[in-house]
Amino acid sequence: MSNTYQIYLISDSTGETLDRIFLAIKAQFKNIDYKIHTYSFTRTENQILKILSNAENNDNAIILYSIVDSNLAKYLANTSDNKKIPCFGVLGDLILSFSKLLNQKASHEPSGQHVLNEEYYERIAAIQFTMNHDDGNLIKEINKSDIILLGVSRTSKTPTSIYLANKGFKTSNIPLINENSIPKILKENPKIACVVGLNTEPERLVDLRKNRMNSLKETENKSYTDIEKIKKEVNEAKITFRKYKWPSIDVTRKSVEETAASIIKIYEIYKQND
């Protein structure tokens, strides 16, 4: 019998929710081998039968599903049980509990979270804004930003900005070479938006920048990876953040998601005091 677990992620929509849930589950169990089988837009009994036929032929099959149609969800659960395949729903009990709490029937509409409403279009606008304001571009428009990220090179400004944009925040990011690289409009009005500084340990920056140089096959710019110059750069960044009273985050041991969560908390405080 294989030691690899065959994980079947079955969704009636894009499968994005299931992916994230399984990532959270997987992080709790180390040294386990998984093979993921993803099935999105599963909305008929015939589709389910085909998936379960495949699962039957694999050792260590486990089904994780997100299906809002209660009848289809029951069919999947019952059929899996008959075939002795472990099967777990991630929404059913939660939707039922909320339905009772809110005293309202759920719509049981697949892809309901992807409805093309005002919130959706605002998020698309935030993504477009953020892509246009990456790496110090369109500085004259930074007053339209919800969030402005400042940081020395390789502190994950761009990926963090994109993640925030997907949450609906119009985000600009500006490379911090020294204080003179800060736009005049920002120095004159440090609270023009929610400004957050990103910093990291110099030793970590050396590794990141060396990897960057290698990927670009760049060998000339030695100062970019010089530890003493990086230490000075990082220290000056910290001094700048304190001078303008901008909150800062050390991203050394943080994922983009964790950094973004901290920034959103800072933004919420900023709006309360605005």
Secondary structure, DSSP 4 states (H G I P E B T S, - for coil): --SSEEEEEEESS-SHHHHHHHHHHHTTS-S--EEEEEE-S--SHHHHHHHHHHHHTSTTEEEEEE---HHHHHHHHHHHHHTT--EEESSHHHHHHHHHHHT------TTGGG--SHHHHHHHHHHHHHHHTGGGTTGGGGGG-SEEEEESTTSSHHHHHHHHHHTT--EEEEE-SSGGGS-HHHHH-TTSSEEEEEE--HHHHHHHHHHHHHHTT--S-GGGG-HHHHHHHHHHHHHHHHHTT--EEE-TT--HHHHHHHHHHHHHHHHHH-
